[in-house]
Amino acid sequence: MRKIITIILIAGYSFGIHAVCLSQSLADMPTPRFGTCAVVFNGEIYIMGGRDASGKVTGLVERYNPLTNTWRTEAEELKKERENAAASTFLNTIYVMGGNSDEDEIEKKVEFFDVSEGKWEDVEELEVRRDGLSALVLNDRMYAIGGFGTEDDDDIPAQFLNSTEYYDSGLDKWILDNTWQMNLSRASFTAVIFNESAFILGGFSKNGPMANVESYDPVNGVLNRESLQVARGGFAAVVAKNYIFVLGGRNPADEVLASIEYFDLEKNTWNLSIDMKTPRELFSTVTFQDTIYVFGGLDDDGDLVASVEKIIPDNITSVAASRHILPAGFLLEQNYPNPFNPQTKINFQIPGDGFDEVKLSIYTTTGQLVRRLVQSKLAPAQHAVNWDGLDAKGHAVASGIYLYSLQYGKFRQSRKMLLVR
């Protein structure tokens, strides 16, 4: 799956904040890994598979007790070593499916944990090879969703998938669900159950990372939802206190994120919360007793992260997180003229609190970087930059809506503009 993660892009940012997450550090992982999968089972958090510090894909299973902040490392390993797999609990059993093997082969294998025997056993394989897939249980069915792979063996190149399949435990068989295909093919995304629907969040597509969100339920089918504020791949998402929380991943500037955003169903908005302590991608996240636990992954330097974070959503509906409020003097104005052809002017103001690097970038509405107009340190002042409607290679871009985003240190602001040829 690492071959997918090199494709980067973004969506716009906003800074209306209505939540605070309080983060605490816990006992480190005994074996730091990335590309793991995780579930809560019998009062413990199971961290399974992934790639370790030696670069080897492993079947290692370690168990964390959130009540005692302790680890157990004697658990039986998976039968098949794998990274970027998906895990789910179904009929009081842990299932692990798909992923990528140490031989760099996309997997169809599925196994479950036999509690009575204390070991992993095989069940019927997936219909489709899937790497970077997601798994969830909806309406008493366990689903394997999307990913990067192929429905056939080695004679057809792997591709991004929009298909879903479910497990029939009575028949011990996976069945392709022709009633549910995602609107967009994707991998390295996250799927969660929220408000009795499956929410499909972000991920990578053939055009790069996405901010797209869609939902599915058997009554309403597939619906497009409000997009994430930040396009992300290699991130994690969980449900806590009746909100969806999206954490970390990689952004369009090729930076690994510590940022968290959450979905307010009543307002149909995504809002930024405060950050995790450590930026990370390709990590695992679960919710235990309305508390978010974050395990492992890779940091912005590509190094393994051993730390575990405990994030407590606090005063979700009423407290503002002041650390993300835009500083006085930070301003991105609407471009003029707008609509425009062939060029437009962008005015912005940098505050007088230092000389952080400034980035002014143009993106498509799907988050693909078109051109970076500014990337340098600027004095606190009013600035103006012209965009001539050309991309980074000097080619004229097509008519349409574009986003322009101003980043100053940790602060970002974005606006839309319309080019009419």
C-alpha positions, 0 to 999 in steps of 0.5 A: 500500500505504500506505493499508493501513499506517494500521491498527495492533494488537498481540500479547503480549510476552515477554522470555526471550532466547536470542540476540544480534544484533551490528549494524554500519552500512555505506555508505548507500544511494545513493538512499534509498527505501521499499517496495523489494524485494531479492534476492541474485544473483551475489554482489550484493544487488539493491535494486529499485523503491520510492518515493524522496525526491520521493515518486515510485514508481521502477523504480530498481535499485541493487546492493550488494556486501557483500564490498566494502561498495560500491554500483553504480548503473548497473544497468538500471531495471525496465520498470515502476515499482513499490513494495511488489512482490515479488522472487524468484530462480528458475532463476538469474533475478531476477523482480519481480512485482506491487506498486503503480504511480506511477498508484496502480494495483495491478499484475499485471505480471511481469518478469525480468532478462535477464543476457545482454542486461543488461535487464529483459523482460516475462513473462506477467502474474499471474492476480491483481493483488497489492500487498504480496504475497510471493514464494518458491520451494517445490518447484521452483515460484515462488509469488506469495502473498497481498497486497491486490488483485483477481482482476478489473479495476476493477469489483470493489473490492480486498481482502485476499487468501489466494490463491496462484499459481505460475509455469509457465516451460514454458507461460510462464503463472501458474496459481492453486493451488487446493491452497494457500490461506492460512488468513488473508487478508493483505498487507504480510507476509513469507513465507520457506522454512524447514525445507522449508516456506513460513512466512507471517508477520504482516502486515495483514488487514481487522482490522489487523496480525497476529501470526499465523504459518502454514506450508504444504507439499504433504504437511501442507498449511496448519498454524497455527504459534506466533504472533509476540510482536509483531503487525507490518505493513510488516516484513521477515523472513529465515532465518539460521543455521537461525532465522527472524528478523523485523525492524522494522515498525509496532506497535499503539502506532503506533510504528515498531519496531527490535525483532527476534525469532527463531523457535526451531523446536526449542522452537517459540518466538519470542524477542526479540533486541536491536534494530536501530540504526534503527527502520524499516518498509517496508524490504528485508532479505536474508541473505548468507553467514548475515549479515542486511543491512537497507536503507532504509525509513521511520523513526518520523517518516516520514522516509526511512532511507538507512542500511544495517545488517549484523546478525550472529546470534551465539551463537544458542543460549547467550548472553542479551541482557541489555539486554532483561531486565526491570529490578528492580522491574518487575512486572505481576501476574495480574489478580484476580478472573480469570475476572471479571464485570463488573470486575477489578483489575490490579496492577503495579509500576514500578521506581525508575530514573526516570520514563518514561511508563507505558502499560497497555493491553487488547487482543483475542487478535488484537491489536486495541486495546480500551482504554488504561487508563493513559498517563502518567508514574508515580512508582516504586511499586505501582499498581492499576487497575480495568478495567470490561469497557468499550472506549474508546467505553464499550461492553461487550466480549464474553466471551472472553480478553483480553490486558493489556500494561504498557509502561515505556520499552522494557520490556513485559510481558503477561498473559491474562485471561478475561471471562465475561458 
